Amino acid sequence: MLKRLCALLPLLTTFCATAASAHAVSNDTQSSETIRYLETIVIIVAVVAYAAGIIRIRREVGARRVVTASQTIAFAIAMALFVIVLSPQVDEITDALFSAHMGQHLILMLVVPPLLVWSRPILVMIWGLPRSFRKQVATSITVHWLRSGIWHLMHPLSVAALFLGTFSFWHLPRPYAWSLQNEWVHTFEHLSFVITSFMFWTLVIEPSGRRRMEFIPSMLFVAAIAVLSGLPGALMILSPVVLFKAHGMAPYAWGMTPLEDQQIAGLIMWIPAGIFFLAPIAWLFVKSLQNAERRGTVTHLARAGLLACSFSAVSSGYSVVKAEPAGAPANAKALIEHYGCGSCHTIPGIDNADGRVGPPLAGIGDRVFIAGRLQNNIENMTKWIASPQSVAPGNAMPDMGLKTTDAAAIASYLEKLHQ
């Protein structure tokens, strides 16, 4: 898989360079040419950084423990789609047809971002950094104000507001016309689509670490976004007049009137987009059943009533309690989830603790040594959790700033885990 990705680099570079050249010929403005080359550079840098991360992961921990082959393929497809939908050939069509422009927006919001989220680009690219920089990044994300800011920014209500706000704003007639009149504004429009959609799909997919929302609330979250984002499309279809006049008479050259072009655009925004939302809703529902069955809390009769009860599950947080290891402190699970231990380790008994960056912790209570140097007992486990860098300087586990009492509670939980 790594060889395939590396083999893709020359082809991608050539394609992007050709696109930049073609754009410069079709549009002689300095801004258009600058933007095209910036897009080319960003795509190439992203591919190189991802490939570097894959190489380093493969050398140090084994690629499959952090990112799978399907995730690598997803990244390659996302980059290829970026090249295609932003190419000058596609731009010529989207400049003429409102419906084609909506198709481009659909790909930038509902196809490319979920592929990127699934491919875990941020994690892989961090692995591509030198070890010293990687440690600095790992330490920086533990800063309280940064963690708090990210938590608030990624809150479902914040993400919903940003996603729907961005989507709605750029699909109003005047902002839409403004984006077509200025290349920099048009680029900012596309960038805002990708960023807010990446945030949205991160909440939905959560390829690593613990979920911010349980599966049923996530399903209802996606359904609500699907309904609200489909309203502009319905308005375009039902409107008896042309609302978006930025394309002028160009649709006539394609055998349709501006009103018909607008109606097709609305249909694209309504039906195909709805299908893209339906797939994750179905996936989330299946995952909710699997998760509930794994916990042993759902019978065959309860399956039929699970969907009907999902609305009340949103307000209650759909929280099902797992049995903790005997003798573990009552707050141990909450502390493990709070500090995000499950984003790097697979930990039995902890919701969505399925990280593959560090070793799995199943049966850690039976191991003889911790980090290959400390005898496995509660005191050393507490010391390791509280300050791993003091035990083994330069190791991949960052100091998370845990209090000794919190580290001791987590250590008490882990020492009860036996095979």
C-alpha positions in Angstrom: 0.0 0.0 0.0 2.9 2.4 0.9 4.5 1.7 -2.5 1.2 2.5 -4.3 0.9 5.8 -2.4 4.5 6.8 -3.2 3.9 5.8 -6.8 1.0 8.2 -6.9 3.1 11.2 -6.0 4.7 11.8 -9.4 1.3 11.4 -11.1 -0.4 13.7 -8.7 2.4 16.3 -9.1 2.1 16.2 -12.9 -1.7 16.4 -12.8 -1.6 19.4 -10.5 1.0 21.2 -12.5 -1.0 20.6 -15.7 -4.1 22.0 -14.0 -2.2 25.1 -12.9 -0.9 25.7 -16.4 -4.3 25.2 -17.9 -5.9 27.6 -15.5 -3.3 30.3 -16.2 -4.2 30.1 -19.9 -8.0 30.2 -19.4 -7.8 33.0 -16.9 -5.0 35.5 -17.2 -5.5 37.2 -13.8 -2.7 37.1 -11.3 -5.0 36.1 -8.5 -6.3 33.0 -10.4 -2.9 31.8 -11.2 -1.6 32.4 -7.7 -4.5 30.5 -6.2 -4.1 27.6 -8.6 -0.4 27.2 -7.7 -1.2 27.5 -3.9 -3.8 24.7 -4.3 -1.2 22.6 -6.1 1.4 23.1 -3.4 -1.0 22.4 -0.6 -2.1 19.1 -2.2 1.5 17.9 -2.9 2.7 18.9 0.7 -0.3 17.0 2.2 0.5 13.8 0.2 4.2 14.0 1.0 3.5 14.6 4.7 1.0 11.7 4.8 3.5 9.4 3.0 6.2 10.4 5.4 4.0 9.6 8.4 3.1 6.2 7.0 6.8 5.4 6.5 7.7 6.3 10.0 4.8 4.5 11.6 5.7 1.4 9.6 9.3 1.6 10.8 8.6 2.3 14.5 5.3 0.6 15.5 3.9 -1.2 12.4 1.5 0.7 10.1 -1.5 -1.4 10.7 -1.5 -0.7 14.5 -2.1 3.0 13.7 -3.7 3.2 10.2 -5.1 0.5 8.1 -4.8 0.0 4.3 -8.4 1.1 3.8 -7.6 4.4 5.6 -4.6 5.0 3.4 -6.7 4.3 0.3 -9.3 6.7 1.6 -6.7 9.5 1.8 -5.4 8.8 -1.7 -9.0 9.0 -3.1 -9.7 12.2 -1.2 -6.6 13.8 -2.7 -7.5 12.6 -6.2 -11.0 14.1 -5.8 -9.5 17.4 -4.7 -7.4 17.5 -7.9 -10.4 16.7 -10.0 -13.1 19.0 -8.6 -10.7 21.9 -8.4 -9.3 21.4 -11.9 -9.8 24.1 -14.6 -11.8 21.7 -16.7 -14.3 21.3 -13.9 -14.2 25.1 -13.2 -15.3 25.8 -16.7 -18.4 23.8 -16.2 -19.2 25.1 -12.8 -18.8 28.7 -14.0 -21.5 28.1 -16.5 -24.0 25.8 -14.6 -25.4 26.4 -11.2 -26.2 22.7 -11.0 -22.6 21.7 -11.7 -21.5 24.1 -9.0 -23.8 22.4 -6.5 -22.3 19.0 -7.5 -18.9 20.4 -6.8 -20.0 21.6 -3.4 -21.6 18.3 -2.6 -18.2 16.5 -3.2 -16.3 19.1 -1.1 -18.7 18.7 1.8 -20.1 15.1 1.8 -17.5 13.0 0.0 -14.0 14.4 0.5 -14.2 15.3 4.2 -15.5 11.9 5.5 -12.7 10.2 3.5 -10.2 12.5 5.1 -11.6 11.9 8.6 -11.4 8.2 8.1 -7.8 8.4 6.9 -6.7 10.1 10.2 -4.4 12.6 8.4 -3.5 14.7 11.4 -2.3 11.7 13.4 -0.4 10.3 10.5 1.2 13.7 9.6 2.3 14.2 13.2 4.1 10.8 13.0 5.9 12.2 10.0 7.5 14.9 12.1 10.9 14.4 13.7 10.7 12.8 17.2 11.5 16.1 19.0 8.8 18.0 17.2 6.4 15.1 17.7 7.0 15.2 21.5 6.3 19.0 21.5 3.0 18.5 19.6 2.0 15.7 22.0 2.8 17.9 25.0 1.1 21.0 23.6 -2.3 19.3 23.2 -2.3 18.6 26.9 -2.3 22.4 27.7 -5.6 23.1 29.5 -6.7 26.2 27.5 -6.0 24.4 24.2 -7.9 21.3 25.2 -10.8 23.4 26.5 -10.9 25.4 23.3 -10.9 22.3 21.1 -13.6 20.8 23.3 -15.9 23.8 23.0 -15.2 24.2 19.3 -16.0 20.5 18.7 -19.1 20.5 20.8 -22.0 19.2 18.7 -24.0 22.4 18.9 -20.9 24.4 17.8 -20.2 22.1 14.9 -23.9 22.1 13.8 -24.0 25.9 13.9 -20.8 26.2 11.9 -21.7 23.6 9.4 -25.2 24.8 8.7 -24.2 28.4 9.0 -21.5 28.1 6.4 -23.7 25.9 4.1 -26.6 28.3 4.3 -24.6 31.5 3.9 -22.8 30.5 0.8 -26.0 29.3 -0.8 -27.8 32.6 -0.5 -28.0 34.4 -3.8 -25.8 37.4 -3.0 -22.9 35.6 -1.2 -23.0 33.0 -4.0 -22.7 35.7 -6.7 -19.9 37.3 -4.7 -17.9 34.1 -4.6 -18.1 33.8 -8.4 -16.9 37.4 -8.9 -13.8 37.1 -6.8 -11.3 34.2 -6.9 -10.1 34.7 -3.4 -13.6 34.7 -2.0 -14.4 31.6 -4.0 -11.3 29.9 -2.6 -12.3 30.9 1.0 -15.8 29.5 0.3 -14.4 26.1 -0.6 -12.0 26.2 2.3 -14.9 27.0 4.7 -16.9 24.1 3.3 -14.0 21.6 3.8 -13.1 22.8 7.3 -16.6 22.8 8.7 -17.5 19.5 7.0 -14.3 17.9 8.4 -15.4 19.0 11.9 -18.9 17.5 11.3 -17.7 14.2 9.9 -15.2 13.9 12.8 -18.1 13.9 15.2 -20.0 11.3 13.1 -17.1 8.9 12.3 -14.7 9.2 15.2 -12.1 6.8 13.7 -10.0 6.8 17.0 -10.4 7.6 20.6 -13.7 7.8 22.6 -16.8 9.2 20.9 -18.1 12.7 21.9 -21.6 11.4 21.3 -23.0 7.9 21.6 -24.3 6.2 18.5 -28.0 7.0 18.8 -27.5 10.7 19.5 -25.0 10.8 16.6 -27.6 9.2 14.3 -30.2 11.8 15.3 -27.6 14.5 14.9 -26.9 13.5 11.3 -30.6 13.2 10.6 -31.3 16.7 11.9 -28.4 18.1 9.8 -29.7 16.3 6.7 -33.2 17.7 7.1 -32.0 21.3 7.7 -29.4 21.3 4.9 -32.0 20.0 2.5 -34.3 23.0 2.9 -32.4 25.3 0.5 -32.6 22.6 -2.1 -36.3 22.3 -1.7 -36.6 26.1 -2.0 -34.6 26.0 -5.3 -36.9 23.3 -6.7 -40.2 24.9 -5.7 -39.3 28.5 -6.6 -41.2 29.8 -9.7 -38.5 32.4 -10.4 -34.7 32.3 -10.8 -33.1 33.1 -7.5 -29.5 32.6 -8.5 -28.8 34.9 -11.5 -25.0 34.9 -11.3 -24.6 32.5 -14.2 -26.6 34.7 -16.5 -27.6 33.1 -19.8 -24.8 30.5 -19.7 -27.2 27.5 -19.1 -28.8 28.1 -22.5 -25.6 26.9 -24.1 -26.1 23.6 -22.3 -29.7 23.2 -23.5 -31.5 24.4 -20.4 -33.0 27.6 -19.0 -31.6 29.2 -15.9 -34.8 28.1 -14.0 -34.3 24.5 -15.0 -30.6 24.8 -14.1 -31.6 26.1 -10.6 -34.2 23.3 -10.2 -31.6 20.6 -11.1 -29.2 22.2 -8.6 -31.9 22.0 -5.9 -32.5 18.4 -6.8 -28.8 17.6 -6.4 -28.7 19.3 -3.1 -31.9 17.5 -1.9 -31.8 13.9 -3.2 -28.1 12.8 -3.7 -27.1 14.8 -0.6 -29.8 13.0 1.3 -28.4 9.6 0.2 -25.0 10.6 1.5 -26.5 11.4 4.8 -28.6 8.2 4.9 -25.5 6.0 4.7 -23.9 7.2 8.0 -27.3 7.1 9.7 -27.6 3.4 8.8 -24.0 2.8 9.8 -24.6 4.5 13.2 -27.7 2.5 13.8 -26.0 -0.8 13.1 -23.1 0.2 15.4 -25.5 1.2 18.1 -27.0 -2.3 18.0 -23.6 -4.0 18.0 -22.4 -1.9 20.9 -25.6 -2.6 22.9 -25.3 -6.3 22.2 -21.7 -6.4 23.2 -22.7 -4.8 26.5 -25.5 -7.4 26.8 -28.2 -4.8 27.3 -30.3 -5.4 24.2 -32.6 -8.3 23.7 -34.3 -9.2 20.4 -37.5 -7.5 21.6 -35.6 -4.4 22.6 -34.1 -4.0 19.1 -37.6 -3.2 17.7 -38.0 -0.4 20.3 -34.5 1.0 20.1 -35.2 3.5 17.4 -38.4 4.6 18.9 -36.6 5.4 22.2 -33.7 7.2 20.5 -35.2 10.7 20.9 -35.3 10.4 24.7 -31.8 8.9 24.5 -30.5 12.3 23.2 -31.5 14.1 26.3 -30.2 11.4 28.6 -26.9 11.0 26.7 -27.7 7.2 26.0 -25.3 6.2 28.6 -25.1 2.5 29.6 -22.9 1.6 32.5 -20.4 -1.2 32.2 -19.2 -3.4 35.0 -15.9 -2.2 36.4 -13.2 -4.6 37.6 -13.7 -5.6 41.2 -12.0 -3.3 43.6 -11.4 -0.4 41.1 -12.1 3.1 42.3 -15.5 4.5 41.4 -14.0 7.4 39.5 -11.4 5.4 37.6 -13.4 5.0 34.4 -14.3 8.7 34.3 -10.6 9.7 34.8 -9.5 7.3 32.0 -12.1 8.9 29.7 -11.3 12.4 30.8 -7.6 12.1 30.1 -8.3 10.4 26.7 -6.3 7.3 27.4 -8.5 5.3 25.0 -7.4 7.5 22.1 -4.0 5.7 22.2 -4.8 2.4 23.9 -7.4 -0.4 23.8 -8.7 -0.6 27.3 -11.3 -3.3 28.3 -14.4 -1.8 30.1 -14.0 1.7 28.7 -16.4 3.0 26.0 -14.7 3.4 22.6 -11.2 2.9 24.1 -9.9 1.4 20.9 -6.8 3.4 20.1 -3.9 1.7 18.4 -1.1 4.1 18.9 0.1 2.4 22.1 0.0 -1.2 23.2 -3.4 -2.7 24.2 -3.9 -2.8 28.0 -5.9 -6.0 28.2 -4.2 -8.2 30.7 -1.8 -5.5 31.8 -2.3 -6.7 35.4 -0.5 -10.0 34.4 2.6 -8.3 32.9 5.9 -8.5 34.7 7.3 -5.1 33.7 6.0 -1.7 32.9 7.7 0.1 29.9 10.2 -2.7 29.9 12.0 -1.4 33.0 9.8 -1.1 36.1 8.4 -4.0 38.0 4.7 -4.1 37.6 3.1 -3.0 40.9 0.7 -0.3 41.9 3.3 2.1 43.0 5.3 1.9 39.8 2.2 1.9 37.7 1.1 5.2 39.4 4.6 6.7 38.8 4.5 5.7 35.1 1.1 7.1 34.5 1.8 10.4 36.3 5.1 11.1 34.7 6.2 8.6 31.9 8.9 11.0 30.6 10.7 10.9 34.0 10.7 7.1 33.8 11.8 6.7 30.2 12.8 10.1 28.7 12.0 10.3 25.0 9.3 7.6 24.9 6.1 8.2 22.9 3.8 8.6 25.9 3.5 12.3 26.9 3.3 13.7 30.4 -0.5 14.5 30.8 -0.2 16.5 34.0 -2.1 14.0 36.1 -2.4 14.4 39.8 -0.9 11.6 41.9 -4.4 10.7 43.2 -5.8 10.5 39.6 -2.8 8.4 38.5 -3.3 6.1 41.4 -7.0 5.6 40.7 -6.2 4.8 37.0 -3.4 2.4 38.1 -5.8 0.6 40.5 -8.2 0.1 37.6 -5.5 -1.2 35.2 -3.9 -3.6 37.7 -7.3 -5.4 37.9 -7.2 -6.2 34.2 -6.3 -9.9 33.8 -6.5 -12.2 30.8 
